[in-house]
């Protein structure tokens, strides 16, 4: 069997190690196999070629194993022990074997797994002292890192533009699924405009020596702490110099963005401020949001790639898409974008829920339905009908007030995190709309008010269908008539911008009208 046909996770056994081992763990990524024992860790590169990464031959894999050790010893010399051969002895593949090498592996010391920064962030256990350890390691690292000829070119406008445009091209297939179209083009326009308007600043960064051979993948998944005594920064990018070399701000922005992603904005700000203070790199802040935006797009793109991979389990696909959307929300925010609050209003049966669900297929957003939220608050199944007389039972004024206040609460939280929100409720009374208007005074968001209407014959037909469908709405024709009697219809003066929709049109025309209005 040739090396490039070997599934290492299937052939490595306890006998493969040059020491006694009872249990070991194997982890597989899209580019490597990692075998973890209590004594040592071995990492084998897969024979893949993605264009930007080429491990297709044994010689190339050996070269990049050596490069990985060489580069990572800059920040974690204790961890990276060297490159070792794998040979086949009878039916057994052995690490550090005596025979002809069929593959090579990076040999490492195991990291203190309880100190992985990504896990500590999830547990809310990262403190400023942890960040101080990182900063104290990075400041001298960048001062000593390679710069000048062969490195400075990666700080040029041409290369930076190539990197950002590559991101946009590779993300385009996921527009509508992971990022709304309007956000995608907003980020593109921001990036191109920033590069054009700040060309002199990028040139100055090159001239002043801030383009360095850095880490390239500086975020919490690649950082580990030994208590508050020591930090290991590992797994830098060895396979592509273009991804590793650049403005030191790009690395710093990556970790700052990652802290934002984990909703630790206070720590993110502390990290940047302390790094600037200790490195005396005051101009870094002028580029920070640009590089944060770029790095968020990179992580969003990677999440999309994982989501689209056929071999990935469905649960992982779902998690990856959620993460990608959150990264793109961050990128949009760094670019100065404001989230949208899209409010679908109208009496029951006017088609607002249908349109909201169709728009949701093209704009990744938080969907808030008064019908669903009402039943959630009461511990009821949203898929079951709970018919009641007008403003009786679960539709009493008391329950309605609680429902709208909960809608406001959830919308506010999502908007503050940069996420678009689609709200679906009747909003037939002025007080209900005023709740949202008051919230918008405190949250940076762009409201879009959409009033849905339809001929009564069509509404009656829809309600008859609803009785046999598994919808969350319980309103029937009699409820519609009562709503019509008491409704306080919004006006353009009250709700601005305001779109009136006759939902008897085709779905295609209605969605086109909504998207043009956005």
VEXVO-300276 format. One record per residue: x, y, z of N, C-alpha, C, O, CB in turn. Coordinates in pm, whole numbers, plus 50000, padded with zeros to 5 digits. Each point is the difference from the previous one (the first is absolute). Last residue first. Glycine has a CB too. Layout:
<atoms>
XYZXYZXYZXYZXYZ;...
</atoms>
This chain:
<atoms>
464965468850116501084998750098501225008049957501015000150070498144977249994;497135018649646499735009750107501114999750105500335010350060497204987149900;502464971149691500305013249944499835010950105500725009950000498554982249774;499494964350341501465001049990500425013449939501035005550039499114969449936;495205015250054500585001450134501515002249990500535008950066497664976350029;499495005749507499645013350051500625002450138500495010950028497374988249841;502614958449941500785009649923499745014250050500935008050013499004976849787;497484980650376501374999450052500905010049928500865006350062498814969549995;495915020049785500025005750135501415000250058500425010050058497234981949975;501584987249548499895014649991500085006750136500635010550015497984986749782;501364955550190501215005149935499995015249992501005006550031499164972449837;496004997850285501075000250102501275006149942500705007650068498324972050042;496305035549678500834988050006501095001750104500455011250027499084984149731;496025032650331500964998749890500784986950014499884993050101500325032249883;496734991550342499354991649899500884998449876499704992049912498065015650172;503105019750323500594986649989499254990649908500254987950000500595015450228;500275050649842498804992249969500494985849971500594997449895498095022950011;503855020450386500004988949906498614993949986499344996850098503044998649961;500725051050120498684993950000499984989149893500335002749885498565018850197;505105005150224499654993549873498644993350016499804991750089502655004549854;501065043750305498774992050006499694994449862500015007249900499105007050290;505265008750148499314998849871498884989650005500064990350075502065016449810;497095013650457500845004749889501364992950003500685000350102498155022149902;495974983450238500974989549970500815003949876499484999949889499014982550213;498345049050059500364992950123501144990049977500954999550077496695003250002;500615021449555500565009950094500464993150128501035003650057497465014249849;499234957849761501395002649961500665009850096501204999350024498204996449736;496634974950442500155009449888501495001849968500864996250079496995015749987;498674947550187501145009350001500035009049877499414996749897501874986450235;494284995450122500874997849885501155010150000499775012050016498274979049852;498774986650501500505013649978501084999049891501164997450029498345010150215;496084958349901501385002749958500285014949983499185007549948500834970449938;495744996750231500765007250104501395004549957500685007150074498064979650091;498034988649550499205010050071500855008950091499745011950014498334972449978;503824978249780499705010849905499235011450068500205011749968499764971449845;500904976650423501225007949986499745012349912500485011050028500934968250000;495164989450008500155007650126501245008949994499965011650043498894969950084;500434989049514498975010349999500085008750125499805012249992498744972849872;504344977550105500385010449904498995011450003500385011750003500744971149851;497884978950392501055008050067500435011449909500185011350046500624968450082;496214988849700499325008350100501005009150073499695011450034498554970549994;503404985749659499305011149936499335009450100500045012249983499594973149821;504434988050402499064996049896499205012349953500255011150046499594965450053;505155010150186498935009449965499154994749885500534995349899500915023650179;502654962750143498704994250036498825008649953498844996350018502264993250180;504564999049678498935009950019498674993050026499694989749940501535026549910;502954961550042500015004550139498885009950029499735003050116502734993349889;497424961849624500575013350019499945003850148499304993650079500035013049687;499544951249916500725000950128500675013450019501235000650012499134975249978;494895011949727501465000849989500645001350138499365004650095500425006049678;495464989350125500534986449980501524999949987500604989449984497265004649904;499645046650182499404990750096500554985949987499984992350096497965021549899;503165022749703500775000050125499474989650099500764994550079499735029849887;497304986249620501144990949983500754998250132500494989250031499725017949728;496345024150230499424986649988501104989549983499914989050054498005020949843;503295035450103499644995550136499364986249999500154992250094499545031749973;501424998049523501224996350074499654994350137500624990450046500665027549833;495204999949862500504987549940501234995050076500124988150028499005019149747;499155034850341499084989450044500474986449948499954990050072498145026649931;504235021549850500264997650143499144988550051500484991350073500115033149960;498644990949530501264992450008500344996650145500464989050030500365022449760;495485016050128499704986649946501234991050008499904988150029498395021949816;502045036150274499414991650104499664986049951500054990450078499055030250026;505055008749700498544999749987499404990150100500604989650027499595016649728;504415015350391499544991149894498485001049989499345003850096502614980449941;503135036350218498565000449984499624990749885500844996349919499045027550171;504584994150258499454990549904498465000849998499365000950105502644983949931;502545047450101498624996950033499414991349889499995003849883499765018150247;505384992250076499264994649884498594996250044499824991150083502335000449812;502715037350256498644996750042499204995749876499895007649904500225008750292;505244988649985499214999249876498614995250042499864988750047502205006349804;502765027650407498694993449997499395000149860500185009649924499484997150314;505514993949982499205006249895498654992949991499954988449960502145018349912;501655001350557499414990849904499175007949899499525011050029500444970450143;502715022450330500355004449864499484989849901500564989149987501505023050097;495835000450411500784990049926500275005349860499125005749936499874975350197;498315042350188501144995850082500934990349928501094996950049497485006450150;497305014649622500715012150045501284996450074500915008350013496895003850003;499094954649836500895004649893500735013050035500995003449936497484985649902;498184992150453501214991750000501015005249897501214999950025497424980150049;497135040049936500795003950117501304992150007501055005650032496845000250089;499034982649545500555013249971500885005050115501045006049977496964999049881;499574954850194501164998349913500665013449966501225000949990497724978449916;497125021650350501004992150074501284998549919501105001650052497064986050066;498035031849679500795009450081501054992850085501075005550025496975009949980;498804960149740501025005949914500905009650078501195001249972497264996649832;497904983250420500914989249962501155005349913501154996050017496944987649994;498325044850120500934997450112501024989149966501135000350048497065006550113;498235004549531501075009950005501024996850109501205001749978497215015449935;498764943549850499765011050094501245009050010501144995449990497264990150141;501454975049596498755006949964499685011850092499135008149970500044970449941;504524985550002500285014150029498765008649969500105011149949502364985349998;498634953349983498975008849941500355014850016499775007849908498524974650139;505714982349904498905001750096498985009549940500315007049904501234988750295;503784985649725498724996549936498905000550107499914990950083501264994449741;504385030650063498934998550099498684998349925499695007249906501565006850265;504424982149749498715000449932498924997150104499984989350061501055003249716;504475025250224498854994050067498765001649913499735010949950501294993950277;504924995849759498725004649949498874992550071500174988550040500885016949735;503785003350462499224990749920498725006549948499365007750072501574973350062;502725035350180500235002349857499174991149908500274999549880501985007350182;497754998450434501074991149954500195000749849500744992049942498764992950249;497075039850017501235004650066501204991449960501145004750003497485003650189;497094979049660500455012149930501305005350060500885004649928496745000950016;500224958050271500554996149871500565011949924501084999149941497294982050051;499445026950420501224992350021500664996249868501225001249986497814990050228;496735030449774501075008950047501324992650015501045004949955497255008950164;497834961349777500455007949886501165009050040500995001249927496704998349976;500154975550432500814991449914500555007649880501144997849958497484982650113;498495043050226501204995650070500924991749910501205002449994497504997750220;497035012949626500925011450009501324995850063501075003649952496975012150066;498524952849975500485002349863501025011449999501044999049935496764993049972;499964999750493501024989849975500565001449859501204998049979497644986550182;497605043149958501195004050077501144990049981501175003949996497345007450173;497324978949638500665011049930501245005050075500995003849938496805002849966;499584959350300500564995249874500775011149929501134997949956497004985750024;499395026450411501224992450032500714995449873501235000249992497734992350223;496855028249733501015009750047501324993050032501065004949962497105009650130;498174958449797500475007449882501075010150039501005001549930496754995649962;500004978750445500964991549930500575007149876501174998149965497614981550118;497885043450157501164997750088501074991749930501185003450003497314997950197;497275006349585500885011749999501264998250084501075004749963496925009350001;499854941249846499525010750086500965011949992501174998149966497724985250188;501204971549632500045012449924499425011750079499595010149943500234976649847;500264967150355501425003749985500165013149921501105005249989499514970450019;494645020950169500964989050012501435004649987500415009750064497874975249846;498475049249868499734990950111501104989250003500784998849906496715005550077;501625031749677500615005350123499634991850123499875005450110500095017349787;497274961249716500815012049985500415005550137499155002850085499675002449699;500174942950208499275011849956500955012049997501084999750057496764991150038;504354961449827499345007350109499215011649940500265004249887501564989450278;501614958649717498995009849960499345006450122499784993550103499814993349687;504894987450087499335002850127498975010949973500205011750033501874981850107;501414968249571499045011050004499345001150139499664990050062499925007049691;505584984650107498624996150029499105012350005500435011050037500394968950091;504025020749810499394993449883498554996050023499344995349907502914996550033;500765028050395499695010049897499304994149879499405007349921502575005550155;497854970950453500604996349872499635010349894498815002949983501124972650080;500385038750462499144992649908500744996849870500965006949964497025004350135;503135016450319500404985950003499154991249910499834988150027500965015550203;499195045649831499004992450075500324985250006499224992150054499095024649880;504445014149827499875006050134499034992250088500125000050123500395022349778;499954965549642501224996650076499905005250143500364993050094500995007749694;495285011449908499844986150047501224995350078499884992250094498655003249710;501585047950004498884999450094499894985950060499864998350121498935019749748;504274989149780500495005150128498914999250106500274996550115501325018749764;497264973249675500924990250059500455004450139500004992050094500775001649676;496465035649984499274987450024500894989950071499574993250094499025011049703;503255036850054499205001850122499244987250034499814996850117499965027749833;504964976749789498574999449972499225001550131500284992950097500134992349700;504815022649983499205000950122498525000849961499555009849941502355001850183;503434976049670498565000949971499224999650131500154990750080500184998149695;504895025150049499234994250110498525002249967499565011349978502304992950194;501634990949421499595009450104499354992350114499674988249986500005030249844;502484979049633500194993350129499745009950113500745009750016500974974549883;496305016749602500715008650096500164992450131499034998750075500045022449817;498794957949746501005008049927500795009450090501075004749962497474993949840;497884972450348500804991149916501115007349926500954993849953497044991850020;498715037350288500994993650086500894990449921501144997450040497285004750153;497815018449608501135009350009501134994050081501185002449972497245017050008;497594956349998500675000149869501205009450000501044996849942496774997849949;499435003750493500734987349987500754999349867501094994549994497204994350151;498905048449934501145000350093500854987549984501225000749998497455013350164;497284988349603501025008549940501255000650087501134999849950497085013749941;498084962950277500504993449879501145008049939501044994549964496684995649995;499955028750402500854988850045500624992749881501164996150004497415001350200;498305038149714501275004950055500934988650042501215000949979497595019650097;496504980649723501174994449933501345004250056501044997149940497585002449864;496525008350333500445009049892501324995749935500485006649909498355011850209;498574962550274499644995149867500475008649886499714996949884498374993150222;501345033450368500184985649977499544996249859498995005149951500694990550295;502005054149810498994991850068500214985349963500704996949904497665022450096;505885013950000498764997749925499064991250078500414992650089500835010149697;504515009350157498795003250075498784996749915500114998249879501105020050249;504544974849918498824996449921498765001750086499854993550103501504990149758;503935036050155498784997350074498854997349903499575008949927501235005650264;504894987649860498964999149898498714995350067499914988650044501805006449772;503295027350302498834994550070498855000449900499455010649971501364997350262;504914992649704498645003949963498984993250091500144988250034500595015249728;504795013350305499044989149976498605005349970499665011350036501684974150115;503425039249731498965000450103498994988749971499554998849886500745026650147;505324985649834498624997049964499074999850120500414997250112500454989749698;504115019250144499165011550029498554997949966499215009450003502735004549959;501914955150027499965008449880499115012350019499895008449910500514971249952;499924987150475501315006649989500045009549880500695010250003500404969850106;495044993449943500085010250105501325007649993500025012250013498494973750132;500894977549571499115010949958500055011450101500015011849962498494971849922;503804976850222500665006849888499195012249956500565010649974500454967649952;497094993350401501115008050053500665008049889500275011950017500104971150163;496364986649693499375011050076501075009350056499875012249995498184972950064;503394975749739499635010149900499255011650064500105011449953499804970649872;501264981550450501225006849954499665010949898500575010950005500754968050035;495184993750107500425009050109501275007649961500145011850031498834972650138;499394982649538499095011550004500425010050106499925012149979498234973249940;504204974150058500295008249883499135012650000500485011049973500164968349897;498534988050458501235007350027500335009549885500385011550022500464969350118;495534990349801499685009950104501225008750032499895012150013498404972250084;502324979549611499225010649935499635010950100500055011849967499054971449869;503094978650328500915007849916499285011449931500545011049988500844968649977;496144989050292500825008550087500895009249917500165011850033499804970550144;497564985349588499115010050059500775009950088499785012149991498354971250004;504194979849825499605009249894499175011550056500235011749970499814969349865;501014983650451501165008749980499705010349891500395011650011501164969850061;495234985750003500065008850116501155010049989499875011750036499124970050103;500494984449528498995010649991500065009750117499825012049981498744972149896;505954990149960498704996550059499045011850002500435011550007500724971450133;502775011949484499815005550135498614996150053499015001149928502535018350017;500334971949606500354989950100499735004550144500124992150093501604999749748;497575036349760499064988750003500284989950111499094993350048500655009749710;501155051650229500764987649984499074988050015499334998650102502755012649986;496785036649974499794994449866500704986649978499804993649897499975029650021;500645002050493498574997649979499744992749868499124991549991500375029050144;504864994849957499684988350084498544996149980499674988249989502085018750180;499675032049618500644988349938499674987350078499714989649942502155025149972;496735026450267499204996449882500574987549932499254991249959500145033050010;503034994450390498774993950049499104995649886499364989450008500795024950196;503655010149688500394986550043498784992550054499824988149975502525020150078;497075037149835500214991849880500344985750036499484990649940501305029749937;498935011450468498674997249945500094990949879499204990849983500005031250101;504784993750103499394989750085498594996449952499594988550006501785019950188;500835026449578500764987549984499364988850081499784989049949502345024250014;496165030250090499604994249871500734986849974499414990649946500135032449965;501695001950463498664994550022499484993449872499344989750005500215027950171;504535005549799500154987450075498644993550028499884987849996502225021250109;497985033749684500634989949914500064986550070499664989749941501685028249948;497175018850362499014996649898500544988949910499294990449970499805033150037;503844994950302498994992050070498954995149901499584988450003500805024750210;502845016849629500514986450012499064990950080499934988049975502395021350011;496445036049964500204994549865500454985550010499444991249934501155031649977;499065002350485498714995249951500094994249860499284990649967499615026550175;505145001250050499464988850078498684994749943499874988049978501255021650222;502065028049678499774988849909499204988750064499664990249934502455015749952;499235033650351499405005449878499634989049900499145002049915502185019050119;501064970450378498555001550019499305005549875498804997949982501625005650261;504404991949788499334987349978498475001650007499284993649925502714994450172;501455045650002499225000949876499254987149967499184999749909502485016850008;501374988550464498755007550020499145000449874498785001250010502405012450160;502824958150054499465000149863498635006950003498974993549988502274985149951;501975008050429500105013849950499525001249855500475008649926501464995050229;498044958150169500744999249873500305013749942500795001349906498124976950051;498595015350452501284993250019500834999149872501224998250006497714988850175;496705033849818500815006550102501404993750009501005007150006496914998450122;498844974849591500455012949944500945007050097501025005549960496834996649912;500084958550277500994997049897500575013049942501215001349983497604976949962;497705025550363501254996050066501084996649897501185003050021497494988450174;496995019349644500595011750068501344996550064500955007849991496765001150051;499764956249755500535009449902500715011650068501115003749962497054990049880;499684974850438501094993649926500655009849902501225001249994497624976650029;497245035650209501184999650088501214994549925501095005550009497414991550192;497365001849580500505013750009501265000750086500965007049966496705001750005;500164950250005500525003449868500625014050002501105002149949497164983149943;499414999750487501334993849991500655003249866501225001949993498034979750160;496375033149904500855006950097501424994749996500965007650003497054996450143;498624974949598500475012549939500875008250095500895007249955497064992949906;500084951150084500905005450103500605013049948501225001349988499314975450102;496624988349683499265010050078500795004750122499475001750110498404987949813;503524981249705499624993250124499345009650099499854996950118502034987049847;499685033249628499154988849960499484992650123498854995550002502445002349784;501955036150272498685005649971499014988849968498865000250046502215020949868;503344966250133499465003650131498615006349985499114997450080503235005950010;500024987649520499594987550062499425002450139499044993450039502744994549831;500115048349894498734995949940499474987350065498794998750023501915011849762;503555003550342499025009650052498614996649945499015000550073502785017449944;501844957649817499684996050137498965009350062499124995650074503184994849950;499155020449543499394986649997499594995850142498884995550022502524998449776;501055046350128498575001549972499304986450003498834999250039501675021049821;504194980950180499375005550121498495001249982499244997050092502875015749959;500414973649572500024989950106499265004850125499164993050056503024998549855;498365039449744499124989349954499934988750102498924994650025501635011349739;502435030950292498625003250037499044989049959498994997750067501555026549909;504054976049899499774994050132498575002750047499454992450079503005010549977;498644994049423500055009950107499734993050134499114991550009500125027049833;502534947449816499155011749982500185009750114500914998650082497444987649793;502384957149984500705012950002499035011549974499074998849919503034989950001;496394965950075500765001450126500625013950013500105005350110500384970149885;497075008649617499075000250113500705002950133499375004350097499194979549779;503975011849724499095011549983499015001150115499615011050037500624986749716;502784965150205500645012050054499085012149992500055008850086502174981949847;496594956550110499855010949905500535012950061499425005350095498574983449802;502044968250334499834995449863499895011249896500044997249880498854983250216;501425020850407501294996549940499894997949849501025000449930499654989250285;496665035250230499844995649862501374997749937500785009449983497035003349997;501344979950555500025011049904499874994549858500144987949979501295026150179;498364964350317499294997349874499905012249910498935003349950499784979350170;502075028150401500454989249913499235000149868499135008349977501484978150225;500745037450307499325004349877500524990949890501195000549966498545024050111;500104975850493500524993749878499165004949882498784998349999502044981150128;500395038250414499094998949887500734993749882501165002949974497535017350105;501644984350509500604998749869498924999249893498914995050024503074993450078;497115018950374501475000649998500575000949860501015006649978498994980450232;495425007049992500335013849965501515002050000500515011050021497314996750078;500044945049779499595008950110500165014449957499645003749889501034979050281;500714994849478500374991550113499745008350125500905006750052500874980049814;496015017549611500635005250121500374988850097499294990150012499425031249960;500344988149457499774991550117500795005550118501135004649985498494975349868;498525028949590500665005650118499654991250121498854995850016501085027949888;498194974749639501424997149990500815006050115501185002949986498544996449768;495525006250185500174985549976501464996049998500334988350015497555011749855;500685046750170499984992150124500164985049980500444993250092498135024349999;503685015649550498745000950071499954989150106500924991950011497925017949786;504385006049780500085003450141498605001950059499485011150005502754999749955;500294975849602498784993450047499845002150151499734990850076500474991849740;503475036749934499064997449892498684993950042499025000749927502924996849932;502815019450319499404986950031499014995849892500064988849949500245015850295;503635030049628499314998050127499514985850019500674990349963498675033250028;504175010049736499614986049988499394995950134500704996350094501144998549732;497885056950013500844989850061499514986049964498864997849961501665017950228;499015042049758499664988049924500984989150045501215001349981497885012149817;501195031950356498944992650068499514987849922499064993350043500285028150061;504175016649815500394986650045498944992050073500324991350080501895017949935;497905036149748500375000450141500224986250061500204998850121498525022249896;499914985549522501235007850019500484999950145501205000650025498105013849786;496524965550076501124992549940501325007050031500964993650043497524998149773;497635030050314500194988050084501164991649947500784994450077496755005649980;501055037549690500745004150120500294987950090501084999150058497855023649930;498284971349639501395002149956500885003450120501124994950013498085013049760;496204989150303500544986649974501475000949956500824991850040496875000149896;500005048650119500214993550131500594986049981500904996150075497185017150023;500625011849521501235005650059500314993550135501174998450036498395023449846;496384966849889501204994549932501285005050066500954992350017497765006649768;496265006550305501094999250099501284994249943500804994150072497485003450103;497555008349576500125012650075501165000150098500435010650045497144992249930;501404958049759500265011449911500295012750078500935007449968497594982149861;500214971250405501324998249938500375012049914501145004550001498514970750000;496035023850185501025001950105501404998949940500875008150030497544982850143;497894999649547500105014450029501095002850103500755009649986496804992949963;501424952649949500635006649885500205015050025501045005649965497924977449884;498714992250480501384995449989500735007349887501105005150019498224972450069;496015030149972500785005650111501484996749983500865008750013497154989350141;498984982349545500185014349972500825006950108500845008549971496994991549908;501054954550186500885001549884500295014749974501155004049983497944974849917;497745011050428501354996850046501015001649887501095005350021497964978850149;496405021049720500415010950089501444997950047500805009450000496804993750076;500284963149676500515011049916500385012150083500885007749959497694984249854;499674970950419501144995449921500595011549919501215002450002497794974449986;496925029650242501165000650089501284996249925501045006150019497484988450177;497355002049580500315014150023501215001750091500785009449984496794996149985;500774950649945500635006049882500405014550025501095004349961497574980549894;501194980750556499035006549912500735006949885501125004750017497294998750177;503474952450056500065014550009499005005949901499864995249888502595004250182;497884953849989500815003750116500075015250021500295004750110501044974649854;495875002949690500014988950095500745003950129499514997650110500414986049698;499775046949837498624995850020499884988850100498984998450067500535008649702;505024996549987499155011750020498544995550004499554992549914502145022649968;502294957450030499254998550125499155012250034499425000850108502394984249972;501265010349539499034988949989499114998750122498974993349995502664994949860;502045043650127498835004049920498934989149993498815003050001502705011549865;503084985850341498815000850085498725001749920498914997650051502515012250128;503054989749633499764986750058498764999750089499524989250036502935006749956;498965045349809499714990449893499624986450057499064993649952502525018749898;499885021450447498675003049947499594990049893498864995549996501525028850054;504004972350133498964997050100498615001849942499134991450013502445015850168;502055006649562499944985350002498924995550099499244990749972503225007749968;498605047050048499174996249885499864984949990498954994949961501795025849919;502114996850454498605003250030499084995849885498914994750023501865024550120;503934974849804499494991850111498515002550025499224990650016503065009950088;499985026349579499874986349950499394991050108499124991849972502885011649875;499125040350274498814999849916499754986149944498854995549992501535028649950;503574982650293498875000850094498694999449923499064993150040502325020650121;502544988149584499864987150067498815000150096499244990450005503245006049976;498555044249794499664989549903499754986550068499034993249970502335018949858;500215025650421498575001049968499594988649907498914994450016501195030750011;504134965550288499635009049891498494999949977499324990350033502925006049861;500544976850416499295011650055499565009849893499445010550031501884986750175;501284963549709498704995350049499215011150068498844998250035502144979249994;503545028449809499054999749888498614995850045499015003649936502874991149911;501995004850448499305012749987498955000149889499005007150009503045003850076;501024951849995498865000750093499165012549974498774999450000502574988050173;502655002849579499344987050003498794999650092499204990749993502984999249957;501345046850159499914993549870499394986050012500394992150086501625021149836;497015012350510500855004849890499784992349872498874996049969502795010850198;497794970250327499395011249930500925004249885501034993749976497785014250236;500384952550230500595003549870499205011249934498775000050005502094976549968;499125019650565499524992549884500605005449870500335011849990497544983150132;502615022750340501054991349949499624992949871500864994249933499885002750301;496235032149995501235008149983501124991849938500835005349926498515008550271;496554965449922499895007949877501245008649977500375002649885497164997750145;502324973850367499934991249883499965008149871500744997149907498074985750231;500965038350295501354996849953500014991249875500925000949919499855001150316;494915008549928500755012449976501434997149957500425005049896498165006750273;498354952549966499905005149863500875012249973500565001249891497144990150107;501914987850438500684990949907500025005949859500974998449926498314981950213;498505042450209501434999750035500784990449912501225001249987498175004650248;495884996549718500635012549955501504999850026500795003949914497075008450131;499564951650118500064999949853500755012249950500884998949914496954988550076;501325009950470500984989849961500174999749848501114998849949498294987650254;497265041349974501335005650027501104990149960501035003949945498015009750243;496464972749800500365008149884501365006650018500735001949903496845002250056;500654971350399500274990949888500485007949878500954996249932497324987650155;500235040450285501334994250023500394990149891501184998949965498475004150281;495995016449771501005009149943501414994550017500865002349915497635017150134;497804943449941500175012550075501035008849930500684995649908498724992750310;497054965949695501165007749957500015013450073498995007050008500994981649765;496544976650256501084999350099501275007549957501014999550070498064978649999;496255008049739500145013650054501095000650107499855006750102497724997549850;501134958349752499664999250142500095013750069499785001050121501064975449880;500335018949544498624994950008499524999250144498815001650028501584985449763;504105024750127499105010749959498544995750011499155007750045502625000949800;501594959550234499925009550111499075011749967499305005150087503024988449982;498644975149594499134994150103499835009450118498915001250056501834976049874;502235035749730498654999449944499014994450103498885005050012502104992049758;503695003950331499345013050011498574999649949499125006450058503095004549918;500604948550255499695004849866499145012750007498945000050063501214976449849;501674994150455500345014149983499705005549862500415011349969501314985350199;497814957349991499095008050083500255015049983499225008350049500684972950115;502884985749626498695001349934499025008650079499115006249943501274971549955;504985021750047499094998350115498585002949955499585011649992502244995050172;501644973949475499695012650067499134997150123499294990050003500855022749777;503634953649976498575003350018499845013250074500785003350090498664972249913;504815015249678499584997150136498525003450012499545009649938502794995050154;499814980649428499785010950095499774994750141499644988450020499415025549795;502494975249622499954994550136499935011650099500815009349995500484969949934;497435011049523500525009650096499804994150139498914995650036500575024349812;501124949949693499095006050098500735010350084501204998950025497464979949983;501504988849490500675007550106498955006350091498875002749959503105001949889;498574949549784499335012550035500825006850109500904994050059496814996849880;503754969649873498865000949908499215012850026499135003849921500744971150069;505535005950104498845008350035498914999649893500275001949881501265013050249;501974944949995499855010749902498765008450034498924994550018502214991249804;500614988550602500004997049857499895012449912500115011350046498894966950010;500825019650439501374998549947500034998249848501045002249938499594987650280;495615039150106500444986649965501384999949935500565010449967497054983350006;499115040850231501434999450032500564986049972500864995150072498835022850104;495354977849820500625013250015501454997950042500294991450083497485019549979;499394951249666500625004450125500515014449989500705003749905499954972450144;495804982749735500605013049971500525005750131499275001050099499185003149702;500584942550050499865011150095500705012649948501154999649957498744983950232;500024970249633498675005949982499805012550084498915005750002500234971649949;505715010949935498994989549992498665006349971499845007149900501444978150259;501325050849929500744988150042499014988550010499264998850097502465015150030;498805039949666499144988250013500874987950029500904996749923497405013149918;502275046050280500374988849912499054988450022499294999250100503135007949903;498415049550087499094988850026500394989149900500055002449879498025012750207;504835029950137499484991649892498964990150051499954996750119502235005849762;498875048650325500414985950009499404992149884498935003549949501244998250303;501095051949954499314992349897500524985750004501214997850003498485022849851;500055016850576500694996849877499124992549901498794998550021503325000750108;496775024250307501224992350025500764996449873501224998450005497694992750197;497395045950020500364994249871501384993350008501035006750005497595010849876;499545004650507498964991049948500464992649875499734988049986498555027350108;504245019350140499914988150087499074989549941500114988150033500345026550165;500195029049598501134990949978499924987250082500524989649959500865030249992;495435019949885499774988550089501134989849983499754988749959497755014950029;502465038349774499095003650109499754988650098499545002350112499405013749734;504084979949779500185014150035499155003750122500435008050083500054997449676;499394951850018500965001150111500255014550039500555002650107500524976349816;496215009349702499304999650129500955000250119499595003350112498584984349776;503515011549659499245012250024499355000350138499965010450065499634990949691;502884959750104500875011850000499235012650039500455007750085500954981649738;496194970450113500824999550121500835012750012500045006350106500054968649882;497415019949620499115001650114500795000350131499735008350087498444980049785;504085001949728499675014350008499105002650121500165010250068500044991949681;500854953650150501205006950049499735014950017500465006350096500994976649790;495174991849921500174995650139501195007450063499925005050112499114972149832;500275028949601499105008350082499934995350145499675007950088499004996849707;504054971049895500445014050003499135008450093500505007850081500354989849684;497894957850150501185000650087500475014450015500315004550110500364972349819;495885015649768499514998350138501165000450099499875005750108498204980649806;502945015449627499365012450044499504998850144500115009550079499224995449684;502494956950034501055010250017499415013250052500595006550086500734982749729;495764975550068500704997150125501065010550028500185004250114499394971249853;496255040349739501074990049990500674997950136499905008550089500484997949670;495875024350182499674988849913501094989549987499714988749960498895027049918;500035028350368500674989050071499954987349914499984988950054499425021350171;499435045849748500344988449917500844990050079501205002150018498715012349776;496705033950213500694990250085500264987549916499084994549940499805014650274;498855027149600500755007950098500814991250094500825005050077497415012649909;499524957249696500485011949931500845008650092501215001549979496784998149875;500284958250278498895009549991500405012649923499285010050004499844981250212;502374954749887500455012049928498795009049981499114997149920502764990249961;499994966350443498985008249935500645011949929501115004250034497224988850139;502844963950140500495002849864498975007949919499464994949901501914984050108;499385023150545499294992749896500545003749861500455011349980497504987850167;504765001150342499325008349902499344991349893500574990049957501075028650085;499554972250499500294995849863499205008849904498815002250020501644973950055;501425022650474499105006349903500454996549858501135002949961498395016150200;500954965750404500534998949865498975005449902498814996950007502594982950058;500085021950502498975001849897500694999249864501085005549981497475009150172;502674965350382500295008349883498775000949910499064992250010503375001350002;497164987850435501455003049994500335009749888500645010250023499834967250072;495075004449999500435007650118501455004549994500415009150072497934978050058;499125007649407500244990850111500385008350122500275011949986500484969449857;496965025649629500355005850130500144988950104499074992350024499725029149916;501094990949496499914988950095500575004650133501165003850011499034978949803;497715038649688500775002650122499754988550097498864996450028500995028949940;499734989749470499624990550105500885003250120501205002149986498084979549847;499185052849731500934992050079499304989650087498805000650025502745018849977;496405014849697501364999349947500944990950079501164998449962498475024549954;495624986450180500004998949854501404999049942500164996949882497725016150115;501464967450489499555012749942500034998349848500294989149949500585024750249;499084951850271500205002249857499465013749960498895003750037500954971549921;502064993250494499175011249956500315002449853501164999949959498795010750275;500774949150190500295005149866499005010949964498814998950028502164978849903;501324996750540498865006649935500435004649862501115005049982497955002450241;502444951150154500385012349930498775005449928499034992749975503384999249996;499394968550433498975007249926500615011949928500935006450049497324986350117;504664976450038498754992450009498925006549913499344993449919501264999350314;505035005449734498845008750015498744991250003499854990849920501345028449961;504744981150102498774993050038498865010050019500155010250067501224971550043;502525028049535499924998950145498674993350033499114999449916502355021550122;499704993649519501294994750049500084999450152501095000250057499955009049738;494454985149867500785009950074501284993950054500024988150034497875023950026;498614963849701500665009449908500935009750072500845006249936497194991849915;498934968250346501344995049966500775009649910501204998149979497924978850044;496315030750101500865002050118501434995649971500955005450058497064991250092;499455016349414499574992450118500945003250116500945007849985498104973749870;499405035749606500835002550118499384992850120498825001550030501945021249879;497084977549660501144990750007500915002250121500794991250034499125007949719;496045026950121499614985949998501174990550025499794988650042498395017649801;502175041950120499174997350118499564985450008499544995450104499685028349886;503234993649633500834997650118499184997150126500464992850089501255022149810;497724976749576499145006850098500644997450136499784989550060498055007949798;504475001449629499854994950136499055008650082500165012250008502164978449979;499445014849553498754992650007499704995450143498974993850025501384998849739;503675030550091498885009149978498654992949995498975006349976502595008349901;502604961250184499745008950113498775008649978499235002450093503214997949954;497724951849719500775012349994499595009350114498894999450053501324998349697;499674947050235499155012050000500885012550000500905001350083497264986350040;
</atoms>
